[in-house]
Amino acid sequence: MSSHVSAPDDDSVENEENELEEESELEIEIDKPEVVETTEIEFAAKKKSKSKSKSGLAKRDVGLTRADPLAAYMKDVQRYRLLTRDEERELAIRYTEEGDLDAARHLVTSNLRLVVKIAYDYRQAYKNLLDLVQEGNIGLMQAVKKYDPYKGVKLSSYAAWWIRAYMLRYILNNHRLVKLGTTQAQRKLFFNLQKEKSKLAAMGIDPTHEAIAERLSVPVRDVVSMDMRLSSGEASLNAPVGSPDGGRTTTRMELLPSSGQSIEDLLAEDEVGDILKKQIRIYGAGLEGKEKVIFEQRLMAEDPKTLQQLGDIFGVSRERVRQVEKRLLQRMKAYLRSEAGDVVDVYEA
């Protein structure tokens, strides 16, 4: 079977070419708007990304600004409204009689402004106000716990004493590494010494230690000690004290005198101890019977037997063993005095 393929005529070829040209023109007309739309979309996307990056930079710049923690705390405190006298009394009675913790919380939060106000009074003595506010808040909670609503006193007036007490204690304990105010007189001097100096100087009086002690009713020695401690800074005992020629450096700790015994005293005690131990061994070698047992198993043993245990061994009472032991010690002491002389007195001292 043979196949026959007919050749296309000229008219059909021309028609096909015309159709191809029309299709190509149609494709060109359709492609042009797509290119324009894509370009506009890309331009809009780039513009949007630039605006986002600028806004992001602005946000980051805002985040780098320095914040004031005290201002933020005050803004948070102002959310709690102040209580009226009747509301305060009612809440205090609820907490005192029923132990209502929610009422205590309202009493504390309504007086947080008072703590900040008192902390500002001590900003010259201690720079970190937030630390003072924290201690004052503890004092405020203690005041609410101790407050008696039947006394007729406002909670703010009563709490102010507790708040100041906690703040003052914190200042004294953290003013320096070494505590300054450990007694009542020292605490009075810590807060009033410089003020009294200024008052006396303003009146034309020489601010001597005696004059300040008389005005504050404290001992003169406390005024001298506190004046020296406030006027001088702290020095570390481990700080090196170097020589200008670059030699070996030592610390202040190494220059302090030792509070213990000297090496000579320790060597002397060891020598005396060796002499006495030798004489005691000689004395023990000459003992016999019960005295030898008591000497070895009670006086010289690392784990000495009790009087009752020795009494059971000898078949006598513990009181009898105590009497034998006492007589043995007296004789041994007399022997050591005769053999070692003054060494016994030195060892006892």
C-alpha positions in Angstrom: 0.0 0.0 0.0 1.5 3.3 -1.0 1.0 6.7 0.6 0.5 9.8 -1.3 1.1 13.3 0.1 -0.3 16.2 -1.9 1.7 19.4 -2.2 0.1 22.5 -0.8 -1.1 25.0 -3.3 -0.1 28.7 -3.3 -3.3 30.1 -1.9 -3.2 27.9 1.2 0.4 28.9 1.9 -0.5 32.6 1.7 -3.4 32.2 4.0 -1.3 30.5 6.6 1.4 33.2 6.4 -1.3 35.9 6.9 -2.6 34.1 10.0 0.9 33.8 11.5 1.4 37.5 11.0 -1.9 38.4 12.7 -1.1 36.1 15.6 2.4 37.6 16.0 0.9 41.2 15.9 -1.7 40.1 18.5 1.0 38.7 20.8 2.9 41.9 20.6 -0.1 44.0 21.5 -0.9 41.7 24.5 2.7 41.6 25.7 3.2 45.4 25.9 0.6 46.1 28.6 2.0 43.2 30.7 5.5 44.7 30.6 4.1 48.1 31.8 2.1 46.5 34.5 5.0 44.5 35.8 7.2 47.6 35.8 4.6 49.6 37.8 4.2 46.8 40.3 8.0 46.5 40.8 8.3 50.3 41.2 5.5 50.3 43.8 7.1 47.4 45.7 10.4 49.2 45.8 8.8 52.4 47.0 6.9 50.5 49.7 10.1 48.7 50.8 11.9 52.0 51.1 9.1 53.5 53.2 9.2 50.4 55.5 12.9 50.7 55.8 12.6 54.4 56.7 9.9 53.6 59.3 12.0 50.8 60.7 14.9 53.1 61.1 12.7 55.6 62.8 11.4 52.9 65.2 15.0 51.9 65.9 16.0 55.4 66.5 13.1 55.8 69.0 14.2 52.6 70.7 17.7 54.0 71.2 16.5 57.0 73.2 17.4 57.0 76.8 14.5 56.1 79.2 14.1 57.5 82.7 13.1 54.6 85.0 12.0 56.9 87.8 9.6 58.7 85.4 8.3 55.4 84.2 7.7 54.3 87.8 5.9 57.6 88.6 3.7 57.2 85.5 2.8 53.7 86.7 2.1 54.9 90.3 -0.3 57.6 89.2 -2.7 54.9 87.9 -3.7 54.3 91.6 -6.0 56.9 92.9 -5.8 58.4 96.4 -8.2 57.2 99.0 -10.6 59.3 101.1 -10.4 59.3 104.8 -13.5 57.0 105.1 -12.3 54.6 102.4 -8.9 54.4 104.1 -10.5 53.6 107.5 -12.9 51.0 106.0 -10.0 49.2 104.2 -7.8 49.3 107.3 -10.6 47.8 109.5 -11.1 45.0 106.9 -7.4 44.2 107.0 -7.1 44.4 110.8 -10.2 42.4 111.7 -10.5 40.0 108.7 -7.0 39.8 107.3 -8.2 41.0 103.9 -5.1 41.1 101.7 -6.9 42.9 98.9 -7.7 45.7 101.3 -4.0 45.9 102.4 -3.0 46.0 98.7 -5.2 49.0 98.1 -3.8 50.8 101.2 -0.2 50.2 100.0 -0.8 51.3 96.3 -2.7 54.4 97.3 0.4 55.7 99.3 3.1 54.9 96.8 3.4 58.6 95.9 4.3 59.3 99.6 7.3 57.0 99.3 8.6 58.9 96.3 8.1 62.2 98.0 10.1 61.1 101.1 12.8 59.6 98.9 13.4 63.0 97.3 14.3 64.4 100.8 17.3 62.1 101.0 18.6 62.5 97.4 21.6 64.3 98.7 22.6 61.4 101.0 22.0 58.7 98.4 21.9 59.3 94.6 19.9 56.2 93.5 16.3 57.2 94.3 14.9 53.9 93.0 16.8 52.0 95.7 15.4 54.4 98.3 11.9 54.0 96.9 12.2 50.2 97.0 13.3 50.3 100.7 10.5 52.8 101.5 7.9 50.5 99.9 9.0 47.8 102.3 8.6 50.3 105.2 5.1 51.2 103.8 4.0 47.6 103.9 5.3 47.2 107.4 3.3 50.3 108.4 0.1 48.9 106.9 0.7 45.7 108.8 1.1 47.6 112.2 -1.5 50.3 111.6 -4.3 50.6 114.0 -7.4 52.4 112.4 -8.9 53.0 115.8 -6.2 55.4 117.0 -7.6 58.3 114.9 -4.3 58.9 113.0 -4.0 59.0 109.2 -2.2 56.1 107.6 0.1 58.5 105.7 1.2 60.2 108.9 1.9 56.9 110.6 3.6 55.3 107.5 6.0 58.2 107.1 7.9 57.2 110.2 8.3 53.6 108.9 9.3 54.7 105.4 12.0 57.1 106.8 13.3 54.4 109.1 13.8 51.9 106.3 15.4 54.5 104.1 17.8 55.7 106.8 18.8 52.2 107.6 19.5 51.5 103.9 21.6 54.6 103.6 23.7 53.7 106.6 24.3 50.2 105.5 25.1 51.1 101.9 26.8 54.4 102.1 30.2 52.6 102.2 31.5 49.1 102.3 32.3 49.5 106.0 29.2 50.4 108.1 29.3 53.9 109.6 26.4 54.2 112.0 26.3 51.2 114.2 25.2 53.0 117.4 22.6 55.7 118.0 25.2 58.3 118.6 27.0 57.4 115.4 23.7 57.6 113.4 23.0 61.0 114.8 26.5 62.2 113.8 26.2 60.7 110.4 23.2 62.8 109.5 24.0 66.0 111.5 27.7 66.4 111.7 28.1 68.5 108.6 25.0 70.5 109.4 26.2 71.4 112.8 29.6 72.4 111.4 27.9 74.8 109.0 25.6 76.2 111.7 28.5 76.9 114.0 30.6 78.5 111.2 27.6 80.7 110.3 27.4 81.9 113.9 31.1 82.7 114.0 31.9 79.8 116.3 34.8 77.5 115.7 33.3 74.1 114.9 35.5 72.1 117.3 34.8 68.5 118.3 33.9 69.6 121.8 31.3 72.1 120.6 29.7 69.7 118.3 29.6 67.0 120.9 27.9 69.4 123.4 25.2 70.5 120.8 24.4 66.9 119.8 24.8 65.3 123.3 27.2 62.7 122.1 30.7 61.7 123.3 33.7 63.7 121.9 35.4 60.5 120.8 32.4 59.6 118.6 32.6 63.0 117.0 36.3 62.6 116.3 35.9 59.1 114.9 32.9 60.0 112.6 34.7 63.2 111.4 37.7 61.1 110.4 35.6 58.5 108.7 33.5 60.9 106.7 36.4 63.1 105.6 38.6 60.2 104.4 37.9 57.7 101.7 38.0 53.9 101.8 41.3 52.1 101.1 41.6 48.5 100.2 43.9 46.3 102.4 44.8 44.3 99.3 45.9 47.3 97.3 49.6 47.1 96.3 52.0 49.5 98.0 54.7 49.7 95.4 58.1 51.2 95.6 59.1 54.0 93.1 62.1 52.1 91.9 60.0 49.2 90.5 60.9 46.7 93.2 58.6 44.1 94.8 55.2 45.4 95.7 53.5 44.6 99.0 50.0 45.1 100.2 48.7 47.0 103.2 47.6 43.6 104.7 51.2 42.5 104.8 52.2 45.6 106.7 49.6 45.2 109.5 50.9 43.7 112.8 49.7 40.2 113.5 47.1 39.8 116.2 48.3 36.3 117.0 51.4 35.0 118.7 54.8 35.6 117.3 57.0 32.8 115.9 59.3 33.0 118.9 56.4 32.4 121.3 55.2 29.5 119.3 58.6 27.9 119.2 59.0 28.4 123.0 55.6 26.8 123.7 56.6 23.8 121.5 59.8 23.4 123.4 58.1 23.5 126.8 55.6 21.0 125.6 58.3 18.6 124.5 59.9 18.8 127.9 56.7 18.1 129.8 55.7 15.2 127.6 59.1 13.6 128.2 58.8 13.9 131.9 55.2 12.7 131.9 56.2 9.5 130.0 59.0 8.9 132.6 56.5 9.3 135.4 54.0 7.0 133.9 56.6 4.3 133.4 57.0 4.0 137.2 53.3 3.5 138.0 51.7 0.2 138.9 48.2 -1.3 139.5 45.1 0.9 139.3 47.1 4.1 138.9 48.9 2.8 135.8 45.5 1.7 134.3 43.9 5.1 135.0 47.0 6.9 133.7 47.1 4.9 130.4 43.4 4.4 129.7 42.0 7.8 131.0 44.7 10.5 131.3 46.8 9.7 128.2 44.4 7.9 126.0 42.9 9.6 122.8 39.6 8.0 123.7 39.6 8.0 127.5 37.4 5.7 129.5 34.8 7.1 131.8 34.9 6.8 135.6 32.1 4.3 135.5 33.9 2.1 133.0 37.0 2.0 135.1 35.0 1.3 138.2 33.5 -1.7 136.5 37.0 -2.9 135.6 38.2 -2.5 139.2 35.0 -3.6 140.9 34.7 -0.3 142.8 32.4 2.8 142.6 33.0 5.7 140.2 33.6 8.0 143.2 36.5 5.7 144.3 38.0 5.9 140.8 37.7 9.8 140.9 39.6 9.9 144.2 42.4 7.7 142.9 42.6 9.9 139.7 42.8 13.1 141.8 45.5 11.8 144.0 47.4 10.6 140.9 47.2 14.1 139.3 48.5 15.8 142.4 51.5 13.5 142.7 52.3 13.9 138.9 52.2 17.7 139.2 54.5 17.6 142.2 56.9 15.3 140.2 56.9 17.7 137.2 57.7 20.7 139.4 60.6 18.8 141.0 62.0 17.7 137.6 61.1 20.6 135.2 60.9 23.5 137.6 59.5 26.8 136.2 58.6 25.1 133.0 55.3 23.9 134.6 54.3 27.4 135.6 55.1 28.8 132.1 53.0 26.1 130.5 50.0 26.7 132.8 50.2 30.4 132.1 
